[in-house]
Amino acid sequence: MVEEQLKSRNIKDPRVLDAFIRIPRHTFVPSGDCEKAYGDYPIHIGLDQTISQPYMVALMSQCLALGGWESVLEIGTGSGYQAAILAELVQEVYTIERHEELSLRAQGKLKALGFSNIKFRVGDGTLGWPEEQPFDRIIVTAGAPHVPGALKNQLNDGGLLVVPVGPAEEQSLEIIRRDGAQFEQKTVCACRFVKLIGEEGWAE
Ligand code: SAM
């Protein structure tokens, strides 16, 4: 996975590559799909949701340009795999999932793997986590119709928000950098995610 899917596609951040080597991805897929866990595609995890393709997890992690000191907010805990990668890379991870069942399952797996630097919340992540803001980095792992304003507002000065934005069928992966009251936006590539559902996302 690391050689054929990540290094060959320009994932160069050595800390991101190391995290992929350390985290057992098969732990995060349904038990019947273990042999597919390291394949080059997303996998269904129930409730119409997916664990993202390894390359997309790596690309988004690399886009966050993490030094190790940051606090990171993730919207869309899903299987917990992206949260595990982030928790290897930074001090503190905050992750929000709208489906309680998925959040509880992810919490069990991440605690069993020994992670103690991840805080979980069940709810609408489009509104962010006001009590814990500001965040140095925010990553949204579901497709948003537009950039949620609450997430921009909860970014630290100099912070980065990585988010797929666009129509339900295809989005573009955007990196937004906060510079005081200004926000600079850069498009990375086309991508396809499940819908971000919530007050500042798609209607259910
Ligand atoms: N990061 C996940 C992983 O590593 O497995 C993949 C996430 S999956 C592609 C997208 C997740 O976003 C789903 O679990 C979905 O329920 C969740 N989601 C969608 N809208 C949400 C919202 N407003 N707040 C929190 N989670 C949301």
Boltz pocket constraint, residues with backbone or C-beta under 6 A from the ligand:
constraints:
  - pocket:
      binder: B
      contacts: [[A, 49], [A, 50], [A, 51], [A, 52], [A, 75], [A, 76], [A, 77], [A, 78], [A, 79], [A, 80], [A, 81], [A, 82], [A, 83], [A, 96], [A, 97], [A, 98], [A, 99], [A, 102], [A, 123], [A, 124], [A, 125], [A, 126], [A, 141], [A, 142], [A, 193], [A, 194], [A, 195], [A, 196], [A, 197], [A, 198], [A, 199], [A, 201]]
      max_distance: 6.0
